[in-house]
Amino acid sequence: MCKEIASLNWDTIDPNFRCSLSVGAAVYRGETIEQLINRADEQLYISKANGRNRANVA
């Protein structure tokens, strides 16, 4: 996903526009929905802290 977003042509918006994607995901392990979302959220912040434009999965 990250590579696809980065490779899109955004010239119709602005020739200098660039877009990237940071993702945090978590596999359901029988916990509450809140716990699942919190684990995915933690992974999102790890993605951003490690240079952005990446995906991390818990």
Residue, then its C-alpha position, 0 to 999 in steps of 0.5 A: m500500500c505504501k509503495e502504491i500511494a507513493s507511486l501515484n501521480w498527483d500532478t492534477i492536485d499540484p506537481n510538487f504534491r507528494c503523499s505517503l502512508s503510515v499504517g498500524a494494524a493488529v491481528y485480533r487475539g480475542e481481546t476487547i475491541e478497545q484493546l485491539i484498537n489500542r494495539a493497532d494505534e501503538q503500531l501506527y505511532i511506531s510507523k511514524a516514529n521510524g520514518r513514516n511511509r511504512a506499515n507495522v503489524a502487531 
